[in-house]
Amino acid sequence: MIKPLPADCSMYEAVMQNISGSDVSVAISYYGRKYSFLRVYRWIDVLADNFSAEFKIKKGDTVTLCMPNSPAALLAFYAANKLGAAVNLVHPFIPPESLKESIEKTQSRLLLIYDLYKCGHFDFGVPTLVSDSSYFMGLAAKAYYKCTNKPAATGYEHFEKYLKNRKNAHTSAAKFAKDEPAVYLASGGTTGNPKIIAHNNEVFNALCCKAEEFLSEPIENYKALYNVLPIFHGFGLCINMHMCMLMRRTNIMCIKFNAKMSAKQIVKERANILTGVPTMYLKLLGEKAFTNADLSHIKDVYVGGDRTPQKLIDEFNAVLKRQGSSARMYEGYGLTETVTVCLVNTLAHHRENSIGYPLSETHVMIVRDGSEVPVGEVGEIWLNTNQFMLGYLHETQSPFAEYEGKKWLKTGDYGWLDADGFLYFKQRIKNMLKVSGVPVYPSEIEAAALEVEGVKKACAVGIPDKVKGQVVRLFVECETGFDTKKVEEEIYATCRRKLIAYALPKEIIFEDKLPVSLIGKIDRKVLEERK
């Protein structure tokens, strides 16, 4: 049973309490090395002492982390939180100029980057530490890493030197007010324009304490989670990293997803929970080290970040069942404005093709033209939850609205609810097309295309048309060895069978590889800009 946490508890203070009663001793498993919770706690405290003494980091400051999943990122995050500093998390592939802009926007006092970050010796305007990604690895993994990777960030102080003790320095945990930011996360916002989102400690702690609502078994049956989602993403930070620390479960860290290596890690380390994006699971299905292994240790599998083809869910579930696992792949829904997931399919609440059932203290309303619509009708998804962000940094625009005395987040997504409260996704409003004035949803076109054998990825975009205003262009990436002409014929046949006439693609373009964004989603914007 999970004990409740006080509302004013920081994330650092939360992890120091064993609210789940766990007896798991290993906090981090990282490429052949394991580190205990006691050792990790000690490192965090020493690092906080050094951040305070050497860089004068204090309550109200900001520390920026440009890091992949690694022990260094975890230690720096909680050390800054202990001192009362906000942590600005950015993508580890962000260009140096953009990183400097983020540092300036958040008024950061310290920057931590990793050895492979491609910046040379760029002047970020603040003290900069570089972490050796192999420092915490086992000997074999470290040797392989050193042989196959050349440092790209040079001339900076080494982060790991600050894990050593200091004399007469014992900082106490700072207290955050409810309206003080603890985390900054980058987001497209509900309108698709880049923004920096501020969150307090309470929303992260509260979501982790809901673990028993979405886990399929009693929490004492879980020992380890495989962590491949990046910490700059709300789910990777909250559910993967913070929940493992808070519940005292082992965080099996992966700095970069590699299907072959990840398959072996998942099986060898006997991970109980897998979290990831659709492309990760698709690649795992191609690895015999995973598909032919004993998977009985896997208890839950969660997928998000992009729409997941039903075909992938069915295939992955079939492998799980065949290899002895009771787990099933579940989709969820959330936004960075709500930290991450606030609706999710679970063993207790599951409906095929839905994107989830609300977690506690989360309510969903479907709105069109400013009013709530009846069950089954499509409109904008509005959320009321205890996971709201503090707001957008340096932005006056607000995605919130008042309706019948409650505060609601206007998500910018179209969807509908069934009579039992399950949510079904239609489309990002900004991605919706209008063909001859009729709403057309690219997600439905893509789902139809993905049913066709041989289709690996699909993306539908609108192109200008003098008569209809817009028509549909469908980009397709095929699996190896398939005849594109036959695939094209089958896509058209499937679309005619499943979609309204307005949604039928005007043309289908086959690509060797569809462009993807930094987090692995198909880059729709690149395809929309093609003439």
Secondary structure, 3 states (H helix, E strand, C coil): CCCCCCCCCCHHHHHCCCCCCCCCCEEEEECCEEEEHHHHHHHHHHHHHHHHHHHCCCCCCEEEEECCCCHHHHHHHHHHHHCCCEEEEECCCCCHHHHHHHHHHCCCCEEEEECCCCCECCCCCCCEEEECCCCCCCHHHHHHHHHHCCCCECCCEEHHHHHCCCCCCCCCCCCCCCCCCCEEEEECCCCCCCEEEEECHHHHHHHHCCHHHHCCCCHHHCCEEEECCCCCCHHHHHHHHHHHHHHCCEEEECCCCCHHHHHHHHHHCCCCEEEECHHHHHHHCCCHHHHCCCCCCCCEEEECCCCCCHHHHHHHHHHHHHCCCCCCEEEEEECHHHCCEEEECCCCCCCCCCCEEECCCEEEEEEECCEECCCCCCEEEEEEECCCCCEECCCCCCCEEEECCEEEEEEEEEEEECCCCCEEEEEEHHHCEEECCEEECHHHHHHHHHCCCCEEEEEEEEEEECCCEEEEEEEEEECCCCCHHHHHHHHHHHHHHHCCHHHCCCEEEEECCCCECCCCCECHHHHHCCC
